[in-house]
């Protein structure tokens, strides 16, 4: 091998060694960043799971209120039906000539 070839080979080996060292450094940095982000993500997921548990508990605690609201809505619906039935009865009575109220005897 000529001295020129040996010179270039030493330069390439030196350059390759520098590049390999940089690659290893990047691997170490990436691994450290991955671990940091993984820990941070685990913490955030745990916080979100805690919030979900709180919301689930709040929903369960509100169930009686929700149940009461459903019952109130059903009562309102029954009142509306009752009023509509009364109005229909009044119209029917008037149309058949029975429009006097029981108090007007």
C-alpha positions in Angstrom: 0.0 0.0 0.0 1.3 3.4 -0.8 1.9 6.0 1.8 -0.8 8.2 0.3 -3.3 5.4 0.6 -2.2 4.7 4.2 -2.6 8.4 5.0 -6.2 8.5 3.6 -7.0 5.3 5.4 -5.8 6.9 8.7 -7.9 10.0 8.0 -11.0 7.9 7.2 -10.5 5.8 10.2 -10.2 8.9 12.3 -13.3 10.5 10.7 -15.2 7.2 11.2 -14.1 7.0 14.8 -15.3 10.6 15.4 -18.6 9.8 13.7 -19.1 6.6 15.7 -18.4 8.6 18.9 -21.0 11.2 17.9 -23.5 8.4 17.1 -23.0 6.8 20.5 -23.3 10.2 22.2 -26.6 10.8 20.3 -27.8 7.3 21.4 -27.1 8.1 25.0 -28.8 11.5 24.7 -31.8 10.0 23.0 -32.1 7.2 25.6 -32.0 9.8 28.4 -34.6 12.0 26.7 -36.8 8.9 26.1 -36.6 8.0 29.7 -37.4 11.5 30.8 -40.4 11.8 28.4 -41.6 8.4 29.4 -41.6 9.3 33.1 -43.3 12.6 32.4 -45.9 10.8 30.3 -46.5 8.3 33.1 -47.0 11.1 35.6 -49.5 12.8 33.2 -51.4 9.6 32.6 -51.6 9.0 36.3 -52.9 12.5 36.9 -55.5 12.0 34.1 -56.6 8.7 35.6 -57.0 10.4 39.0 -59.1 13.1 37.4 -61.2 10.5 35.7 -61.8 8.7 39.0 -62.8 12.1 40.5 -65.2 12.7 37.7 -66.7 9.2 38.0 -67.2 9.8 41.7 -68.8 13.2 41.0 -71.1 11.6 38.5 -72.1 8.9 41.0 -72.6 11.5 43.7 -74.9 13.5 41.3 -77.0 10.5 40.4 -79.6 11.3 43.1 -79.8 14.8 41.7 -80.1 13.4 38.2 -82.8 11.0 39.3 -84.7 13.8 41.0 -84.5 15.9 37.9 -85.8 12.9 35.8 -88.7 12.5 38.2 -89.4 16.2 38.2 -89.4 16.1 34.4 -91.8 13.2 34.4 -94.1 15.1 36.8 -94.0 18.1 34.6 -94.9 15.9 31.6 -97.8 14.3 33.6 -99.0 17.8 34.6 -99.0 18.9 31.0 -100.9 15.8 29.9 -103.4 16.4 32.7 -103.9 20.0 31.7 -104.3 18.9 28.1 -106.8 16.3 29.1 -108.7 18.8 31.2 -108.8 21.3 28.3 -110.0 18.6 25.9 -112.7 17.6 28.4 -113.8 21.3 28.6 -113.9 21.6 24.9 -115.9 18.4 24.6 -118.3 19.4 27.3 -118.9 22.8 25.6 -119.4 21.3 22.3 -122.1 19.0 23.7 -123.9 21.8 25.6 -122.5 21.0 29.0 -120.5 24.2 29.4 -121.8 25.2 32.8 -119.4 24.6 35.6 -120.6 22.6 38.6 -120.5 25.8 40.7 -123.0 27.6 38.5 -126.1 25.5 39.6 
